[in-house]
Amino acid sequence: MKKLLILLVVIPMFIGCSQYQKILKSTDYELKYSKAMEYYGSEDFMRAATLLNELQGIYRGTEKAEVINFTYAKCLYGLSDYIMAGHYFRQFVKTFPSSDMVEECQFMSGYCYYMTSPKPRLDQTDSYEAISEFQLFVNLYPQSPRVEEANRLIDELRDKLVYKSYLSAKLYFNLGNYMGNNYLSSIIAAQNSLKEFPDTKYREELSFLILEAKYIQAENSILDKKEDRMREAIDEYYSFINEFPESGYMDKAVKIFESASKEVKFEDVN
């Protein structure tokens, strides 16, 4: 019984492979085209892509060219080859700008970059490219049903970029005074991040990091600069509590304020 079951599985595979090899060797391009579409429809992306890759040159400039190029890009996406799929989606947009499939290709170009976007600690070139492609899609097709998804993915990617900058600012903070004033670098990195992405969900963490870094920098300053920098830390404290009155960092922020206040001479207003 087991042998029979194995034969029932293996024999169709051999027959299928034999038929596919015949199709590959054939010069009947209409047959190859119809079989490529058949393979694509059954999600046999590898076989479909192999045939379509050959047919791209054969049918260049014909009515079938659009479908072949589009389907080839979709096959590459189905094979998780996001780099090459994105390349061919972008090529399609350039080659067939008036095609009904351009809208989807523009979206998929951004989505392929999205799929190759790495973890926050790594280089984020693909994240920037994905944002650019999605933004172009939103601008070109504001009525598209996929605009909401594109905007959601843009926000997700921006949060990843902010988190990377937060990690960078935190790294500077943790380095402290090692080989220079890394607290200043931490402050600048966090401020730049907030300036570029003011609506980020990491706004509170970045804001507190700036407050803490300013205070420690002031604490480690020479006497001539210490009081002025403590005043800057106090100003930062007020900005922080005004924006985040219920912050989980409030206890730490208050301690920073109390400590900084002891180093500052307040003028008598009476």
C-alpha positions as CSV (number, residue, x, y, z in Angstrom):
1,M,0.0,0.0,0.0
2,K,2.8,2.4,0.9
3,K,4.6,1.7,-2.4
4,L,1.4,2.3,-4.3
5,L,0.9,5.7,-2.5
6,I,4.5,6.7,-3.3
7,L,4.0,5.8,-7.0
8,L,0.8,7.8,-7.1
9,V,2.7,10.8,-5.8
10,V,5.9,10.4,-7.8
11,I,4.6,9.4,-11.2
12,P,2.6,12.7,-11.7
13,M,5.7,14.6,-10.7
14,F,7.8,12.9,-13.3
15,I,5.2,13.4,-15.9
16,G,4.9,17.1,-14.9
17,C,8.6,17.6,-15.1
18,S,8.8,15.9,-18.4
19,Q,6.1,18.1,-19.8
20,Y,7.7,21.2,-18.4
21,Q,11.1,20.3,-20.0
22,K,9.3,19.9,-23.4
23,I,7.8,23.3,-23.0
24,L,11.1,24.9,-22.2
25,K,12.7,23.4,-25.3
26,S,9.7,24.3,-27.5
27,T,9.8,27.2,-30.0
28,D,6.0,27.5,-29.8
29,Y,5.9,30.8,-27.9
30,E,2.1,30.9,-27.7
31,L,2.2,27.6,-25.9
32,K,4.9,29.0,-23.6
33,Y,2.8,32.1,-22.9
34,S,-0.4,30.1,-22.1
35,K,1.5,27.6,-19.9
36,A,3.3,30.5,-18.1
37,M,-0.1,32.0,-17.3
38,E,-1.3,28.6,-16.2
39,Y,1.7,28.1,-13.9
40,Y,1.2,31.6,-12.5
41,G,-2.5,31.0,-11.8
42,S,-1.6,27.8,-9.8
43,E,1.2,29.8,-7.9
44,D,4.0,27.8,-9.5
45,F,6.0,31.0,-9.7
46,M,9.3,29.4,-10.4
47,R,8.2,27.8,-13.6
48,A,6.1,30.7,-14.7
49,A,9.0,33.2,-14.1
50,T,11.4,31.0,-16.1
51,L,9.1,31.1,-19.1
52,L,8.1,34.7,-18.8
53,N,11.8,35.8,-18.5
54,E,12.3,34.3,-22.0
55,L,9.1,35.7,-23.4
56,Q,9.9,39.3,-22.3
57,G,12.3,39.5,-25.3
58,I,10.1,37.6,-27.7
59,Y,7.0,39.8,-27.2
60,R,8.7,43.1,-26.6
61,G,6.7,45.9,-28.3
62,T,3.6,43.7,-28.7
63,E,0.2,43.7,-27.0
64,K,1.3,40.9,-24.7
65,A,4.3,42.7,-23.4
66,E,2.4,44.5,-20.6
67,V,0.9,41.3,-19.2
68,I,4.2,39.4,-19.5
69,N,6.3,42.1,-17.7
70,F,3.6,42.6,-15.0
71,T,3.2,38.9,-14.4
72,Y,7.0,38.4,-14.3
73,A,7.3,41.0,-11.5
74,K,4.5,39.4,-9.6
75,C,6.2,36.0,-9.9
76,L,9.4,37.4,-8.5
77,Y,7.4,38.8,-5.6
78,G,5.7,35.4,-5.1
79,L,9.2,33.9,-4.9
80,S,10.1,36.5,-2.2
81,D,12.8,38.0,-4.4
82,Y,11.7,41.5,-3.3
83,I,14.8,43.3,-4.7
84,M,14.3,42.0,-8.2
85,A,10.5,42.2,-8.0
86,G,10.8,45.9,-7.0
87,H,13.2,46.6,-9.8
88,Y,10.7,45.1,-12.4
89,F,7.7,46.9,-10.9
90,R,9.6,50.2,-11.3
91,Q,10.7,49.3,-14.8
92,F,7.0,48.6,-15.7
93,V,6.0,52.0,-14.5
94,K,8.6,53.6,-16.7
95,T,8.0,51.4,-19.7
96,F,4.2,51.3,-19.6
97,P,3.2,54.6,-18.0
98,S,-0.4,54.5,-19.5
99,S,-1.1,51.0,-18.5
100,D,-4.0,50.1,-16.2
101,M,-1.6,48.2,-14.1
102,V,0.7,51.1,-13.3
103,E,-1.1,52.0,-10.1
104,E,-0.5,48.6,-8.6
105,C,3.1,48.5,-9.8
106,Q,3.7,51.9,-8.1
107,F,2.3,50.6,-4.9
108,M,4.2,47.3,-5.2
109,S,7.5,49.1,-5.8
110,G,7.1,50.7,-2.4
111,Y,5.9,47.5,-0.8
112,C,9.0,45.6,-2.1
113,Y,11.2,48.2,-0.4
114,Y,9.1,47.8,2.7
115,M,9.7,44.0,2.7
116,T,13.4,44.5,2.5
117,S,13.5,47.2,5.2
118,P,15.7,45.8,8.0
119,K,15.6,46.0,11.8
120,P,16.0,49.5,13.2
121,R,19.7,49.0,14.2
122,L,20.7,48.4,10.6
123,D,21.1,50.7,7.6
124,Q,17.7,52.1,6.7
125,T,18.2,53.0,3.0
126,D,15.4,50.7,2.0
127,S,13.1,52.3,4.5
128,Y,13.7,55.7,3.0
129,E,13.1,54.3,-0.5
130,A,9.9,52.7,0.6
131,I,8.6,55.9,2.1
132,S,9.5,57.8,-1.1
133,E,7.7,55.3,-3.3
134,F,4.6,55.1,-1.1
135,Q,4.5,58.9,-0.9
136,L,4.7,59.1,-4.7
137,F,1.8,56.6,-4.9
138,V,-0.3,58.7,-2.5
139,N,0.4,61.8,-4.5
140,L,-0.4,60.2,-7.9
141,Y,-3.4,58.2,-6.8
142,P,-5.1,60.1,-3.9
143,Q,-8.4,58.3,-4.6
144,S,-6.9,54.8,-4.6
145,P,-8.4,52.3,-2.0
146,R,-4.8,51.5,-1.1
147,V,-3.9,55.1,0.0
148,E,-4.9,54.3,3.6
149,E,-2.6,51.2,3.6
150,A,0.2,53.3,2.0
151,N,-0.1,56.0,4.7
152,R,-0.1,53.3,7.5
153,L,3.1,51.8,6.1
154,I,4.7,55.2,5.8
155,D,3.9,55.9,9.5
156,E,5.3,52.5,10.4
157,L,8.5,53.1,8.5
158,R,8.9,56.6,10.0
159,D,8.6,55.1,13.5
160,K,11.3,52.7,12.6
161,L,13.6,55.6,11.4
162,V,12.8,57.5,14.6
163,Y,13.6,54.4,16.8
164,K,16.9,54.0,15.0
165,S,17.7,57.7,15.7
166,Y,16.6,57.1,19.3
167,L,19.0,54.1,19.6
168,S,21.7,56.3,18.2
169,A,21.0,59.1,20.7
170,K,20.9,56.5,23.5
171,L,24.2,55.1,22.4
172,Y,25.8,58.6,22.6
173,F,24.2,59.0,26.0
174,N,25.6,55.7,27.2
175,L,29.1,56.6,26.0
176,G,29.0,59.6,28.3
177,N,32.3,61.5,28.3
178,Y,34.2,58.8,26.6
179,M,36.5,60.4,24.1
180,G,34.5,63.6,24.1
181,N,31.2,65.2,25.1
182,N,28.8,62.5,23.9
183,Y,25.9,64.0,25.8
184,L,25.9,66.9,23.4
185,S,25.9,64.5,20.5
186,S,23.0,62.7,22.1
187,I,21.0,65.9,22.5
188,I,21.6,66.9,18.9
189,A,20.6,63.5,17.6
190,A,17.4,63.5,19.6
191,Q,16.5,67.0,18.6
192,N,17.1,66.3,15.0
193,S,14.9,63.3,15.2
194,L,12.0,65.3,16.8
195,K,12.4,68.0,14.2
196,E,12.2,65.5,11.3
197,F,9.4,63.4,12.8
198,P,7.5,65.6,15.3
199,D,4.5,63.2,15.5
200,T,6.5,60.1,16.3
201,K,5.3,57.7,19.1
202,Y,8.8,57.9,20.5
203,R,8.4,61.6,21.2
204,E,8.3,61.2,25.0
205,E,11.4,59.0,25.2
206,L,13.3,61.4,23.0
207,S,12.2,64.4,25.0
208,F,13.2,62.9,28.3
209,L,16.5,61.8,26.8
210,I,17.2,65.4,25.9
211,L,16.3,66.6,29.4
212,E,18.5,63.9,31.1
213,A,21.4,64.5,28.8
214,K,21.3,68.3,29.3
215,Y,21.3,67.8,33.1
216,I,24.3,65.4,33.1
217,Q,26.1,67.7,30.7
218,A,25.5,70.6,33.0
219,E,26.6,68.6,36.0
220,N,29.9,67.7,34.4
221,S,30.5,71.3,33.1
222,I,33.3,73.6,34.3
223,L,32.2,76.1,36.9
224,D,31.8,79.0,34.4
225,K,29.3,77.1,32.3
226,K,27.6,75.0,34.9
227,E,24.9,77.5,36.1
228,D,23.8,78.4,32.6
229,R,23.6,74.8,31.5
230,M,21.6,74.0,34.7
231,R,19.1,76.7,33.6
232,E,18.9,75.1,30.2
233,A,18.1,71.8,31.9
234,I,15.4,73.5,34.0
235,D,13.8,75.0,30.9
236,E,13.9,71.6,29.3
237,Y,12.1,70.2,32.4
238,Y,9.3,72.7,32.1
239,S,8.9,71.9,28.4
240,F,8.8,68.2,29.2
241,I,6.2,68.3,32.0
242,N,4.0,70.7,30.0
243,E,3.9,68.3,27.1
244,F,3.8,65.0,29.2
245,P,2.2,65.8,32.5
246,E,1.3,62.1,33.0
247,S,4.7,60.8,31.9
248,G,6.2,57.6,33.4
249,Y,9.5,59.5,33.6
250,M,7.9,62.1,35.9
251,D,9.7,61.0,39.1
252,K,13.1,61.1,37.4
253,A,12.3,64.5,35.8
254,V,11.4,66.0,39.2
255,K,14.6,64.7,40.7
256,I,16.5,66.3,37.9
257,F,14.7,69.6,38.4
258,E,15.3,69.6,42.2
259,S,19.0,68.8,41.7
260,A,19.4,71.5,39.0
261,S,17.6,74.1,41.0
262,K,20.1,73.8,43.8
263,E,22.8,74.9,41.4
264,V,21.0,78.0,40.2
265,K,20.7,81.4,41.8
266,F,17.2,82.7,41.3
267,E,16.7,86.5,41.3
268,D,14.5,88.0,43.9
269,V,11.5,89.4,42.1
270,N,10.4,91.6,45.1
